[in-house]
Amino acid sequence: MMKTVVEVNSNNYASTGNVVLNIAAAARKQDLKVYTCCRRSRFGLKYKYEDQIYIGTWLDRVVSERLAFLTGLNGCFNVINTWLFIRKLKKLKPDLIHIHSLCENYLNIRMFFSYLRKNEIPVIWTMHDNWAFTGRCAQFRCEKWRDGCGSCPHRDFFPPTLVFDPSARIWKERKQIYNSLDRMTIVTPSRWLSDLVRISLFKDHHPIRVINNGINLDIFQPTDSDFIEKHQLQGKHIVLGVAYWWDTCKGLYVFLELAKRLPDDYRIVMVGTNEETDKLLPDNIISIHRTQNQKELAEIYSAADVFVNPTTDDNFPTVNMEAIACGIPLLTYDTGGCAEVIDETCGSAVPMGDIDALEKEIYRICETKPYTKESCLKRAHHFNMYDKYQEYIDLYKEVLETE
């Protein structure tokens, strides 16, 4: 009899949304019935997806976000939406539920986990950030999450809260709720995050696996184009940065500083900017708001001499893998799981915030060329998305066979 798997995520687009959809597509080819579930948003409604379930309405989500912003109670509203979603799940009778991101105020966490516990449904939870084991932060800035939060010093970070700070209470409730499940496997995309989970409120309760994110090597590969000629970059060392949005955490101000330091035969290209970002950029930075498709992005990667990712918050960035898959070396801050993407053959990492070291490495990589295209491509094959999705499907089957 065909087994039913339900994947739950905050969206069906961008990085985590694509992971969800691609795992589902791969699993359906191996005799699994897979439903993907996410909050309703104007971006996610652009396309029709197979067996897609939307949770709640746009208005409900906005109301819940405002309430969470005022009270700090993230994941504590959406009672009606969660009840309606659970009704749908009861009709589907899933054999396995795969959770991804829950931090966008579209589900009531206590109600959802109560349903999972009462129905003894096995759970796989892929943690794409730190939100699950803190009192409120998706990316923490302190160590209070180890033993309990409270008096949060960073209430303006995502997800922000205006007045109240119930993080200590939420941390205790989450510990109780999560550890009430007997059949949960935690997956992290990086060893860095798995090490944090092992000392968090999840410790001693649930098995933990590491399954790296993957990319489509049929798209991200060395790709010829007229990018250099189009932007008059002949004879220049091209320093590339790519992000879905640019802010301090993604390294915006690092590139602004590098633009002051790098000589005229170097040129910075930033992809993922917008009109607001453009107001901050000097004339010697080429700004590209967005690409038409992934192939165009691969063309830009392929034209660069080095890909620089000075992020302070990422878990296992997709852009890092995309860059080396296009044959260019990676230079990153040694934060999160960023350095796990590379080895000694395809890039380097410097301490977070050390712009001097970053600048020196840019010169070394561009001028001495210690990393070859072939070595970058060899390393990139470790992140073939089809292999990674198969690891998830193998885990599905392993969990389902123990029922």
N, C-alpha and C positions, 0 to 999 in steps of 0.2 A: 504494500500500500504506500502511495506517495506521501512523504512527510511534508509538513507545512512549516515554513520558517517566516517569521515576521521581523523585518528590520525597522528600527525606530531611530530617527535622526531629526535634528532641528530643521533641515532643509534638504532639497533634492537638486542642489546646484553647488558650484564652487568646490573646494577641495574635498570636504567630508561627504558632501552630497554625491559627488562623482564616485567616490569609493563605494558608497552604499549601492548606487545603481549598477556599478560594474560587478560587484560581488553577486548581486541578485541575478544579473544576466548570465554570469558564469555558472551559478548554481542551478539555474533553470535548465541548462544543457545537460545536467547530471541528475535528472529525475527528482528535483526538489521543487515544490511549489513555494514561491517566495513572494511575499507582499512587502512593499516599501511604504513606510508611513512617515509623514513629516507635517510640520505646521503649514498652514496656508499662507502663501505670500505672493505678491505680484510677480516676482521673478520665477518662482517655481511653477506658476500656472502657464508659462509660455508654451510648454510642450506637453504632449500627452505621453504618459509612461504606462507600461504594462503593470497591472495590479498595484496601482498607486492609491493609497488611502490618505486623505488630508484630515488633519486634526484641527477642529475648531474653525473659527472664522477670523478674518483679518481684524475686525473690530474687537473681538474677544482678546486677541493677542495684544493689541495696543493697550486695552484697558489693564490687562495683567502686567504688562511692562511698566505702565505708569504706577500701578499699585506697588510693584516690587521696587521701583525707583524711590518711592516715598518711604516705604517701610523697611527695605532691605530683605524682605522675605521672598527670595528668589526660589521659584518652583513650589510655591505654597498656595497659589490661586488656581484658576482654571478648573474649578470643581465640576461644572456642567460639561465642559469639553472633555475632561478626563473620563467622566461617567459615560458619555456617549461613545468615546473611543473604546472603553472597556466592554461596552455592549457589543461593538463590532468584533472585538477579539473573542468574546465568548461564542459568537456565531462561527468564527473561523476555526476555533479550537487549535491554536498553534502547538506544534510539538517542541518548538524552540523559539526563543525571542532573542534577537541580536540587537543590543542597545549600542548607539553611538553617542551623539551629543544630546544632553538633556538641559542645557543651560540657557535656553532662549525663552523661558516662561511660557511654554505651550502645554505643559503637563503638570498636574499636581503629583509630586513625587511620592508622597505618603500613600495616596490612593492607588497609584500605579504599582508600587511595590507590594502593597497589600494584596492586590489581585494576583501578582506573580507568586507570592507566598502561599496564598490559600489554594491556588490551583496547581501548585508544585511544578511549575513550568521551568525547565532548565534555561539558564540565561548565559549568554556571552556578552560581555560589555567591553567594547573597544574604547579606550580612553584617549581622546585626541588632545586633551589638555589636562589641567590640574583641578578643574572645578569640582569634580566628584568628591575629593578628599579634603577640601578646605571648607571654611564657613561661608564663603561667598566668592572667592576670586577664581577666575579662569586661569590667570597667570599670577602666582603669588609673588610678593616682594618682601616677605618676612618668613620666619620659621615657626610662627605660632600654630600652623596647621598640624605640626607633629603631635601635639598633645591637647589641642583644643584652641579654638580661635577666641576672639574678643578684643575690644578696643582696637579695631582695625585701623591701621595708619594710612591705608590707601583706599578709602571709600569711593574715590573718584575713578578707580580702575574698573574695567569691565568684569561683571556687570555692576554699574555704579549704583550708589544709594545716596539719597539726599540728606536725611536727618538721622534716622535710627541706625543702630548697629547691633542687630541680633545674631551676629556671626557665631558667638559662643553657643547659643541655643541651637542654631542650625547645625553646627558641627556635631553636637551630641545627638541630635535627632537623626542626622545622616548615618552616623555610626550604628545607631540602633536599627534603622531601617535596612541598610545594606546588609548588615551581618545577620539579619533575620532569615536570609535566603540560604538554603543548604546546597543549592545546585547552581552556582555561578562561577564562571571562568572569566578572568580578566585578561584582556589583550592590550598591549601597548605597542606603538610603532617603533619605540626606541628602547635601548637598554637603560638610558638615563631615566626615562619615566618609570620603567619597571622597578628600578632601584628605589625611587621615591614611593611608589605604591607599597613596597615591602616594608617601609617604616611608617606608613600612614595608618589611618583608622581601619584599613583593610587588612592589616598584618595578621597573620596566623589564621585567617578565615577562608581565603579563596585561592585556588591555583592561579598562577600568572604565566602568561605566554608572551613572547615578543614576536610579532609579525610586522616586518617593515612595510611602509607604504611602497607602492610600485608606480611605474609610469609606462606609457605606451611607447615601446622602442621602435615601433613601425612609424611613428610620427616624430619622436624626438631622436634624431640622428643627424650627422653632418649634412647640411642642406645648402646648396649653392643659391646665391641671390645677388641682386645688384644693390644691396643695402649700403655697402661701403661707398660706391659711386654716387648713389642717390643723396647721401648725406655728406659727400665730399670729405671722406675720412681716409683717403689714400695717404699712406705714410704715417698714420696715427696708430698709437696703441689704444685699443678700445677697451675701456673698463665698464662692464655692464652690471646694472642692478635691476632686478625684476621683483615686483610685489603686486598683490591684488589691490592694495592700498598702501599709501606711504604715510607714516607717522614716526614719532620718536622711537617707538619700539622696533620698527622695521629698519631703522637706520637712516632716516631722511637727513638728519643733521650731520651724520658722518659723511655723507656724500657732499653736502654743502661745504664741509671743512676740506675734504679731499680736492674739491674744485679750486680752492684757494692755493693748495700746495702743489698739485701736479703740474709739470711743465707743459709747454704748448704742444709738444708732440704726443701728449696724452689727451684723450677725450672721453668723458663720462657719458654714458647713455643710460637713461632711466625709463623703464617701461612700467606702466600702471599708474601714471600720474593723472592729474586732473587740473582744471583751471585754477583751483585754489593752490595746489602745489606749485604750479607754474609761476605764481607771484613771488615765490621764495627762491626760485632757481636762477642762478647767474647765466650769462650768455654762453658760457663754455660747457654747459650741460645740455645735451639733446634730450628733449622730453617727448615721450611717445605715450599718449593716453591709453590706448588699448590696441591690441592686434585684432585683425579680422578673424583669425582662426589660429589653431595651434601650429599649423605649418608655418605661418608667418613668424610666430614666436620662435620656432626652431631655426628659421633663417637668421634671426637676430642673434640668438645664442651662437650660431656657427660663425658669425662674422666677428665675434669678440675675441680678445686675447686672454681675458680673465673675467670670471664671474665673481663678484664680491657680494657677500651677504652678511652685513653687520647687524643682524637681528639680535635682540636681547631676550626674545620670548618664545622662539619656536621649538616645537617638539621634534619633528623629523621633516624638514621643509621639502616639499615637492620640487620647488625651483632648483634646489641643489642637485637633485638627481637629473632633472631636465638638462641642466648645464653640462654636466660631465657626459651625458648621453649624446650631446651634440659635439663632443670632442674638445671642450675647453675646460681648463682647470678651475677648481673652486678655491676661493679664499674666504674664510668665514671666521666670525668670532666663535670661540669654544664655549658655546652656550647650548643648553638643552641637549638634543640629540644631533645637532648640526654636524659635529665633527665625525659622527658615526658613518656618514655618507662616504667619506673619503678614506683612503689609506695613503701610504707614503708615495704612491705612484701617480696620484691625480690631483693633489691639492694640499693645502695646509690650513691650520687654524691658529689664531692668535688670541691672547687673553681678551675678554670682553672689555671694551672701552679703551683699549690701547691703540689709538689712531696712529701713533708713531710706528708701531710694529706693523700695522696694516699697510701704511704707506711704503715701508721698506719692502714688504712682501710683494706688493704690486710691482715695484721696480724689478725685484729679483725674478718674478715669474715672467714678466713681459720681456725682459732683456736677456736673461740666461736660458729661458725656456726649459726648465728642468722636468716638465711633465709633457709627455707626448700625447698626441691625439689618440694613438692606439691604446695607450695605457688607460686613458680616461674611458674609452669605449669598453675596454675589458672590465673595468670596475662597474660600469653602468649596467652590465648584464646581470649583476646581482639583484637588480631592482626591476626586473621584468614583471609588469603588473599581472600577467597571466599566471606566473609562478606564485605570486603573493596571494592572488585570489584563490588559487588552488589550495594554498595552505589553510585559508579560511574554510573552504569546502571540506577539506580533510578533517578540520576541527569540528565542523558541523556533524559530520558522519560519526566521529568519535564520541561526541556527546550524545547523539541520538541512539547510538548502539548501546549505551549504558542505561537507557531508560528501563 
